[in-house]
Amino acid sequence: MFTDRADAGRVLGLHAADVLGGSGFRTAGGGRPPLVVVGLARGGVPVGCEVARALDAPLDVLVVRKIGAPGQPEFAMGALAAGQVLITDDVPQQLGVSDELLQRIIADEDALRVERENTYRSGRPSTSFAGSALVLVDDGIATGATMAVAVRAVRAAGAIGVVVAVPTAPQDALQRFEADASVDRVVCVDIPQPFRAVAFHIMTFIR
């Protein structure tokens, strides 16, 4: 459906502009806060770049880091993004991870987050999310876990509006975000049936 991520971003940008309307994002009270497009690294950044152009909005980047268990880095105890730490229930306690060790792991992951976001920004300062409406862009959604962390993180950082925007995703994941009170709008171009892994659709449609 898309020749590459830039093409996906251009199509998604047109859809986002149509959903938000010519006046841009409006709050329930009728206010029009500043609009910022935020690309989720890595795949969401080139897509977000085109969406930002379509919406005539600034572009920023968000790196979501998994907080992996000691010795099992793929087993997530939680995640962090935008300086916000989200721990999954009592998983660290169940794994016997002390508060001291957990804080060291969080500090290491947050340092990597800052380093990578600085690399993406090429030294430019980050955009404040407080008081802004954010369009969170990724190149696709599978389980929705990364996007869910991003939504919670930017809300905690003061965003007063959140739009989830992706070129492709399964219907059930989109429905979960549509039902999420933290999300104001959901924009998606392609909803394949059946939906396989994001990587499959990226290799097939977004080369």
Secondary structure, 3 states (H helix, E strand, C coil): CCCCHHHHHHHHHHHHHHHHCCCCCCCCCCCCCCEEEEEECCCHHHHHHHHHHHHCCCEEEECCEEEEECCEEEEEEEEEECCEEEECCCHHHHCCCCHHHHHHHHHHHHHHHHHHHHHHHCCCCCCCCCCCEEEEECCCCCCCHHHHHHHHHHHHCCCCEEEEEEEECCHHHHHHHHCCCCCCEEEEEECCCCCCCHHHHHHHHCC
